[in-house]
Amino acid sequence: MLSELEICLENRLCTWRISGSATVQEICDGYAERFSHPDWEPGLQSLTVLNKLALGNFTPDSAVEIMRFIRDCDIAHNHIGKRGALVCSDSLSQALLTYWQHRGSAEMDRSERAFATEAEALAWLRRARYEDSQAA
């Protein structure tokens, strides 16, 4: 699995780009790397960009296992970001990501959305950040 983590404090965003073949454990380990990044802050929103990530072996049960790991990891590190966006243009993976979107909000206690493009995901995260700031 190729994994690249970018943190932009100006945009309040943690972007994780992953590709290749990955196991559930590798996905979990990759997610947890953000908490040891020197620029990590608890209020960052999460953008995950899947680029040709082999999801063929993943099942709904695998997805729930990852969601629960993310939830537990977020709690352990006081991550208060309430938005997560997934980007994947692979139509074969869209069914699993649709499941992730619907189940993830309940399992991870944050709003999860799946998008076909990074521009759509970033627009949703910006809009949500603005709406959250107006509600506060």
Phi, psi and omega in degrees: 000132171267132185223129179226128182246131177231133175239126178242104182292327179300319179266000180055047189223135172249115181253128179239118179253125180227147179206169179091202179265141181210148173265169176303316181297320179295322177297314180298314179299319179296319178298316185293340181301329183301329185286345176258000178291137184297337180263005183298138173223146186298335185269007182291142171279161185244128173237119178247124181249113179265120181238101181056041176278126181287104180256007184301328181271357181275139179242171173304324178295322176298317180299316180296321178300317178293317179301316181293324176297314180300313179303310182296320179295316179299316179297315182297333183249017178054033179289117184254003177299125186255014180227140174219129179242138176245137177238128177204120180268357180284112184296333179292332181271350184301324181298315179294322180289328174296317176300315180303314182300314183285320182277328186298323181300321179284318184288327188251358179057040173206159180281125180243135177223146177249141183224156178275336181229155179293325179299317178297317181296315180295321178297318179296316180295318178297315180298316180295320179297318178297312181298320178296321181290329178287328181283338184284000000 
